């Protein structure tokens, strides 16, 4: 049972890192966001 929690934690961490990285890259490429940031 413990290994399942370990795998779930690792999986959610990887998914969160990938989604956050992808979102950050998308926002940096978006010219509207660049204008909004000044």
N, CA, C and O atoms as a CHARMM CRD file, in Angstrom:
* protein
*
  152
    1    1 UNK  N      0.84000  -1.21000   0.00000 PROA 1      0.00000
    2    1 UNK  CA     0.00000   0.00000   0.00000 PROA 1      0.00000
    3    1 UNK  C      0.87400   1.26000   0.00000 PROA 1      0.00000
    4    1 UNK  O      0.54700   2.25100  -0.65200 PROA 1      0.00000
    5    2 UNK  N      1.98200   1.20800   0.73400 PROA 2      0.00000
    6    2 UNK  CA     2.85300   2.38300   0.80000 PROA 2      0.00000
    7    2 UNK  C      3.40900   2.77900  -0.55800 PROA 2      0.00000
    8    2 UNK  O      3.50100   3.96300  -0.88200 PROA 2      0.00000
    9    3 UNK  N      3.78300   1.76500  -1.35800 PROA 3      0.00000
   10    3 UNK  CA     4.38000   2.06200  -2.66600 PROA 3      0.00000
   11    3 UNK  C      3.38400   2.78000  -3.57000 PROA 3      0.00000
   12    3 UNK  O      3.78300   3.58000  -4.41700 PROA 3      0.00000
   13    4 UNK  N      2.09300   2.50300  -3.39900 PROA 4      0.00000
   14    4 UNK  CA     1.07500   3.17200  -4.21400 PROA 4      0.00000
   15    4 UNK  C      1.06000   4.66400  -3.90200 PROA 4      0.00000
   16    4 UNK  O      0.97800   5.49500  -4.80600 PROA 4      0.00000
   17    5 UNK  N      1.14100   5.00200  -2.59900 PROA 5      0.00000
   18    5 UNK  CA     1.16100   6.41400  -2.22400 PROA 5      0.00000
   19    5 UNK  C      2.42100   7.09700  -2.73700 PROA 5      0.00000
   20    5 UNK  O      2.37800   8.25100  -3.16300 PROA 5      0.00000
   21    6 UNK  N      3.54200   6.38500  -2.69600 PROA 6      0.00000
   22    6 UNK  CA     4.79600   6.95100  -3.19800 PROA 6      0.00000
   23    6 UNK  C      4.68500   7.23000  -4.69100 PROA 6      0.00000
   24    6 UNK  O      5.07800   8.29700  -5.16300 PROA 6      0.00000
   25    7 UNK  N      4.13900   6.25000  -5.44100 PROA 7      0.00000
   26    7 UNK  CA     4.00400   6.43400  -6.88600 PROA 7      0.00000
   27    7 UNK  C      3.01900   7.55800  -7.20900 PROA 7      0.00000
   28    7 UNK  O      3.25200   8.34300  -8.12800 PROA 7      0.00000
   29    8 UNK  N      1.92400   7.63700  -6.45700 PROA 8      0.00000
   30    8 UNK  CA     0.94800   8.70300  -6.69800 PROA 8      0.00000
   31    8 UNK  C      1.56400  10.06700  -6.42500 PROA 8      0.00000
   32    8 UNK  O      1.35000  11.00800  -7.18900 PROA 8      0.00000
   33    9 UNK  N      2.32600  10.18100  -5.34600 PROA 9      0.00000
   34    9 UNK  CA     2.97100  11.45200  -5.02300 PROA 9      0.00000
   35    9 UNK  C      3.96700  11.84800  -6.09800 PROA 9      0.00000
   36    9 UNK  O      4.01600  13.00500  -6.51500 PROA 9      0.00000
   37   10 UNK  N      4.76600  10.87700  -6.54600 PROA 10     0.00000
   38   10 UNK  CA     5.75800  11.15400  -7.58300 PROA 10     0.00000
   39   10 UNK  C      5.06400  11.55300  -8.88300 PROA 10     0.00000
   40   10 UNK  O      5.47400  12.50500  -9.54700 PROA 10     0.00000
   41   11 UNK  N      4.01700  10.82300  -9.23800 PROA 11     0.00000
   42   11 UNK  CA     3.28600  11.10400 -10.47500 PROA 11     0.00000
   43   11 UNK  C      2.66300  12.49900 -10.44600 PROA 11     0.00000
   44   11 UNK  O      2.76100  13.24600 -11.41900 PROA 11     0.00000
   45   12 UNK  N      2.01900  12.84900  -9.32400 PROA 12     0.00000
   46   12 UNK  CA     1.38400  14.16600  -9.23500 PROA 12     0.00000
   47   12 UNK  C      2.43100  15.27200  -9.27500 PROA 12     0.00000
   48   12 UNK  O      2.18300  16.33900  -9.83600 PROA 12     0.00000
   49   13 UNK  N      3.60900  15.02500  -8.68000 PROA 13     0.00000
   50   13 UNK  CA     4.68000  16.02700  -8.71200 PROA 13     0.00000
   51   13 UNK  C      5.15700  16.24700 -10.13900 PROA 13     0.00000
   52   13 UNK  O      5.35700  17.38600 -10.56000 PROA 13     0.00000
   53   14 UNK  N      5.34000  15.15200 -10.88900 PROA 14     0.00000
   54   14 UNK  CA     5.79700  15.26100 -12.28100 PROA 14     0.00000
   55   14 UNK  C      4.74400  15.97700 -13.12500 PROA 14     0.00000
   56   14 UNK  O      5.07600  16.86100 -13.91500 PROA 14     0.00000
   57   15 UNK  N      3.47800  15.59800 -12.95900 PROA 15     0.00000
   58   15 UNK  CA     2.40600  16.22300 -13.73700 PROA 15     0.00000
   59   15 UNK  C      2.32900  17.71600 -13.42300 PROA 15     0.00000
   60   15 UNK  O      2.17300  18.54000 -14.32400 PROA 15     0.00000
   61   16 UNK  N      2.44000  18.05900 -12.12700 PROA 16     0.00000
   62   16 UNK  CA     2.37900  19.47000 -11.73500 PROA 16     0.00000
   63   16 UNK  C      3.54800  20.24800 -12.32700 PROA 16     0.00000
   64   16 UNK  O      3.36900  21.36300 -12.81700 PROA 16     0.00000
   65   17 UNK  N      4.74900  19.66400 -12.28600 PROA 17     0.00000
   66   17 UNK  CA     5.92800  20.34800 -12.82500 PROA 17     0.00000
   67   17 UNK  C      5.79200  20.55600 -14.33000 PROA 17     0.00000
   68   17 UNK  O      6.11200  21.62800 -14.84300 PROA 17     0.00000
   69   18 UNK  N      5.31700  19.53200 -15.03800 PROA 18     0.00000
   70   18 UNK  CA     5.17200  19.63400 -16.49500 PROA 18     0.00000
   71   18 UNK  C      4.10200  20.66400 -16.85700 PROA 18     0.00000
   72   18 UNK  O      4.29900  21.47800 -17.75800 PROA 18     0.00000
   73   19 UNK  N      2.96900  20.62600 -16.15100 PROA 19     0.00000
   74   19 UNK  CA     1.88900  21.56100 -16.47100 PROA 19     0.00000
   75   19 UNK  C      2.29900  22.99100 -16.12300 PROA 19     0.00000
   76   19 UNK  O      1.99200  23.91900 -16.87100 PROA 19     0.00000
   77   20 UNK  N      2.98900  23.17600 -14.99800 PROA 20     0.00000
   78   20 UNK  CA     3.43800  24.52000 -14.62300 PROA 20     0.00000
   79   20 UNK  C      4.47200  25.02600 -15.61700 PROA 20     0.00000
   80   20 UNK  O      4.44000  26.19500 -16.00200 PROA 20     0.00000
   81   21 UNK  N      5.39000  24.15900 -16.03900 PROA 21     0.00000
   82   21 UNK  CA     6.40000  24.56100 -17.01900 PROA 21     0.00000
   83   21 UNK  C      5.76600  24.90200 -18.35200 PROA 21     0.00000
   84   21 UNK  O      6.13600  25.89200 -18.98200 PROA 21     0.00000
   85   22 UNK  N      4.80800  24.08400 -18.78900 PROA 22     0.00000
   86   22 UNK  CA     4.14400  24.34700 -20.06100 PROA 22     0.00000
   87   22 UNK  C      3.34500  25.63900 -20.01100 PROA 22     0.00000
   88   22 UNK  O      3.33300  26.40900 -20.97200 PROA 22     0.00000
   89   23 UNK  N      2.67700  25.87300 -18.88600 PROA 23     0.00000
   90   23 UNK  CA     1.90000  27.09900 -18.74200 PROA 23     0.00000
   91   23 UNK  C      2.82500  28.31100 -18.74600 PROA 23     0.00000
   92   23 UNK  O      2.51100  29.32400 -19.37000 PROA 23     0.00000
   93   24 UNK  N      3.95700  28.21900 -18.06100 PROA 24     0.00000
   94   24 UNK  CA     4.91600  29.32300 -18.03300 PROA 24     0.00000
   95   24 UNK  C      5.46400  29.61900 -19.42000 PROA 24     0.00000
   96   24 UNK  O      5.59700  30.78100 -19.80200 PROA 24     0.00000
   97   25 UNK  N      5.78100  28.57600 -20.17300 PROA 25     0.00000
   98   25 UNK  CA     6.30900  28.76500 -21.53100 PROA 25     0.00000
   99   25 UNK  C      5.23600  29.39800 -22.41400 PROA 25     0.00000
  100   25 UNK  O      5.53800  30.27500 -23.22300 PROA 25     0.00000
  101   26 UNK  N      3.99200  28.95900 -22.26500 PROA 26     0.00000
  102   26 UNK  CA     2.89700  29.52200 -23.05800 PROA 26     0.00000
  103   26 UNK  C      2.70800  31.00500 -22.73600 PROA 26     0.00000
  104   26 UNK  O      2.52100  31.82500 -23.63500 PROA 26     0.00000
  105   27 UNK  N      2.75900  31.34200 -21.44100 PROA 27     0.00000
  106   27 UNK  CA     2.55700  32.73300 -21.04800 PROA 27     0.00000
  107   27 UNK  C      3.69700  33.61200 -21.54100 PROA 27     0.00000
  108   27 UNK  O      3.47000  34.75600 -21.93500 PROA 27     0.00000
  109   28 UNK  N      4.92800  33.08800 -21.52300 PROA 28     0.00000
  110   28 UNK  CA     6.06100  33.88700 -22.00300 PROA 28     0.00000
  111   28 UNK  C      5.97400  34.11100 -23.50700 PROA 28     0.00000
  112   28 UNK  O      6.42900  35.14100 -24.00200 PROA 28     0.00000
  113   29 UNK  N      5.39400  33.15900 -24.24600 PROA 29     0.00000
  114   29 UNK  CA     5.28700  33.30700 -25.70200 PROA 29     0.00000
  115   29 UNK  C      4.11600  34.20600 -26.10400 PROA 29     0.00000
  116   29 UNK  O      4.06200  34.68600 -27.23600 PROA 29     0.00000
  117   30 UNK  N      3.18500  34.43300 -25.18500 PROA 30     0.00000
  118   30 UNK  CA     1.96000  35.14400 -25.53000 PROA 30     0.00000
  119   30 UNK  C      2.19300  36.66200 -25.54000 PROA 30     0.00000
  120   30 UNK  O      2.47000  37.23200 -24.48500 PROA 30     0.00000
  121   31 UNK  N      2.09100  37.32800 -26.68800 PROA 31     0.00000
  122   31 UNK  CA     2.35800  38.77500 -26.74300 PROA 31     0.00000
  123   31 UNK  C      1.38800  39.60200 -25.90800 PROA 31     0.00000
  124   31 UNK  O      1.76400  40.65900 -25.40200 PROA 31     0.00000
  125   32 UNK  N      0.14400  39.14200 -25.75500 PROA 32     0.00000
  126   32 UNK  CA    -0.81200  39.88000 -24.93500 PROA 32     0.00000
  127   32 UNK  C     -0.34100  39.91700 -23.48400 PROA 32     0.00000
  128   32 UNK  O     -0.47900  40.93700 -22.80900 PROA 32     0.00000
  129   33 UNK  N      0.21600  38.80600 -23.00400 PROA 33     0.00000
  130   33 UNK  CA     0.71200  38.75600 -21.63200 PROA 33     0.00000
  131   33 UNK  C      1.94000  39.64900 -21.49600 PROA 33     0.00000
  132   33 UNK  O      2.11700  40.30800 -20.47100 PROA 33     0.00000
  133   34 UNK  N      2.78700  39.67600 -22.51800 PROA 34     0.00000
  134   34 UNK  CA     3.97300  40.53400 -22.46600 PROA 34     0.00000
  135   34 UNK  C      3.55800  42.00200 -22.37800 PROA 34     0.00000
  136   34 UNK  O      4.14700  42.76300 -21.61000 PROA 34     0.00000
  137   35 UNK  N      2.56000  42.40300 -23.14900 PROA 35     0.00000
  138   35 UNK  CA     2.07500  43.78900 -23.08100 PROA 35     0.00000
  139   35 UNK  C      1.45300  44.06900 -21.71900 PROA 35     0.00000
  140   35 UNK  O      1.64400  45.14400 -21.15000 PROA 35     0.00000
  141   36 UNK  N      0.70300  43.08700 -21.19500 PROA 36     0.00000
  142   36 UNK  CA     0.03600  43.26700 -19.90900 PROA 36     0.00000
  143   36 UNK  C      1.06200  43.42700 -18.79200 PROA 36     0.00000
  144   36 UNK  O      0.82700  44.16400 -17.83500 PROA 36     0.00000
  145   37 UNK  N      2.21300  42.73100 -18.91100 PROA 37     0.00000
  146   37 UNK  CA     3.25700  42.83500 -17.89900 PROA 37     0.00000
  147   37 UNK  C      4.04300  44.14100 -18.04000 PROA 37     0.00000
  148   37 UNK  O      4.81600  44.48500 -17.14600 PROA 37     0.00000
  149   38 UNK  N      3.86300  44.87000 -19.13200 PROA 38     0.00000
  150   38 UNK  CA     4.56300  46.11900 -19.31000 PROA 38     0.00000
  151   38 UNK  C      5.81200  45.95200 -20.12800 PROA 38     0.00000
  152   38 UNK  O      6.52500  46.92600 -20.37100 PROA 38     0.00000
